[in-house]
């Protein structure tokens, strides 16, 4: 620990979400070190605010009391933990590692066991909301941890989260996040199909928007998808189609392992696979509407 009351925080994954998280940790008085993301364009303000750069992930572990991982998914987390000069090679007893990624529960369990053998706590705390809230320090997180571990890391999470939910024992954070994303992405796929049907029938998309907005079917996803799109903005929900495809794949893997039936999630997953195959994988979720335009020879997006 440092002489101050705040633990030293190492950060791995300074992407769209991670940058804001690290910025807020620094603003709240946490000493922060990081290993550079492949994109260095967003590092200078962190360095100017007092962050220090480390050469490797192992060096981050040595320099930290708490390490936060914020990357795309399980393959990236496993590389950070098990790869060359990874965290596991240098993790000392007493270190805490917090994984804020959306990951496969089976992978999380294996990593947790390997860290536990070295006296290291591995906590799953995936995030909700967008890069905008990350910059504002207003993310949501769902934490899977033992009570003592949760109490210990809560002040760290509070530096960049508005709502912190202790959802259960280790692993339950990642399970809940997959369920959350399944609900969101299934809704998004249904909205895209509905918009295509409305447009093909000649129905006014503006009237569709007004009626749905006034009723029980309205939702944040609906507003971010169709509401923003009708204003010419396809960036209302800043989450890539490729990442959503990955999350739905993780969810369907989970249902196979339990097992539970998963007809709707499988269908939604294929909607995202289809959009990716149409070259839209790097675009935001609202571009499911572009996929529907191509598939159904109809115009949905104002041009």
Phi, psi and omega in degrees: 000154176279172178293333177284174181285344185267136177290157174285130184247126171262144184231131178232113180116065183269059178268213184300321179272318188296326182300311180296323179297313180295321179300317181287326174300316179296318182295332181269008173092014178273130171294126186237133169235158183210160167254137191295139168288162180298336176261114183266004187293340185247024185262334191297320181293330177290318177296319179296331180276358175114001178291154177241145180262135177252152185283333184218167176293324177298320179295325176298316180300317181295325185273003191232155167265328179227132175245129178253129176252129179221085182228187191288312186191194188299318179301321180289319178297316180297322177294320179296323182278311190258347186288183179302128183053041179278177184298322186294333181290337186237358185293122180261157179305135180100345176292148173241131177245126181248120178260110179264006180285167169267114192227166177283128181305325180294320177294317179302317181296319180295315180297318180300318180294320181292322176291320181300326179296341178255008180077025182249133177274130177244115189244132176267125181217064181296162190248157169229163187089195196235175176304330178299312178290331176298316179295327181275353183073034187232036177285165167252147174221147179241115194253128171257111185194159169293154187303316182297319178293319179299314180299324183288323184266350183306317179299328177292312180297326182295342178293334182228007181240139173274320181236124182239114183251123171271103191266355179150195182290175180309135180100334184288337175297313181291325177296313182296321180297321178295321177294317177303312183288329175298314179299316182294314186283330173295319176298316181298318179295321179293321178298317180297317178296318180297319180296322179295317179296317179298314182295319182294329180280348183093000180293141177294123178292331177293319178292321175303314180299316182296317183291313180296321181297335184267000186236187184290343180281346180301150179200167174300320179298318179298316181294317181291327181278291188278320181302309180292322182297320179293345173266006180084015183246111179267009182250023181294329178240097189279075178211129188285145177303320179297322177291322177296320177301317179297316182295321177292326176295317177300318180297314181293327174298317179300316182294327178293325183282333186292307352263155169225156178288153187207053183297313185291317180294322177298318179294316178298319178303316180293331174297320179286323174301315180299315179297320176298319180293340176273006177089018186253010187300329181272355180273165182285168189305322182299343177287357165303331177292325174296320178299317179295326176299315181293320184286330188245005178051056183217153177257126178244318186274127178299135180223000000 
